[in-house]
Amino acid sequence: VEQEDQFIYKHLKNANIIQVADSIAALQQLAAYHRSQYQLPLLAITGSNGKTIVKEWLSQILALEYAVVRSPKSYNSQIGVPRSVWLISTTHQYGIFEAGISQPGEMAKLETILKPTVGMFTNIGSAHDEGFTTQQQKIEEKSLLFKNCQTIYYCIDHTPIHQVLIALYRNKAHFVTWSLLDGAADYKIQKRLLTTD
């Protein structure tokens, strides 16, 4: 709690109550410490859309080989990420978590909690535009999640994302890219119309 609350003290007599200056910061510090106790590889996913569905698909695939821990639902905020990280235990071999932001300064906090080894940038769109001065600023802020990643996955067709990631991590991380167009990507995705004939 941030302030003394006689109601809480009166009705939670058997609870330990810790008073702090900033309860969200305290929660984040506790979660970062918890994460530091486990050395499992961790994939962190960010982007304007698609984080949850990609996390769920990858979790199902990886669960065939590994004990996977993942963020529940769309827990990707300043409070949701710490709550998700608290699920990591000694039984887990791989983690998949999503991270979302709505304004500058937030992603650095989430990166400190998650410490991802692998990153994925799904896309960039208009979600949370009001919190940023430009799309470029939003991409740069989201990309802070990959500060310590060994590998980063993204769609090379999103030129602004590609340019930011190259500028920030060209000599620090291995890139794995995909393309719906004819870009020079590691993987090309083609749409095919299936017929019943």
Buried (B, 14 or more C-beta within 10 A) or exposed (E): EEEEEEEEEEEEEEEEEEEEEEBBEBBBBBBBEBBEEBEBBBBBBBBBEBBBEBBBEBBEEBEEEBEBBBBEEEBBBBBBBBBBBEBBEEEBEBBBBBBBBBEBEBBEBBBBBBBBBBBBBBBBBEBBEEBBEEBEEBBBBBBBBBBBBEBBBBBBBBEBBBEBBEEBBEEEBEBBBBBEEEBEBEEEEEEEEEEEE
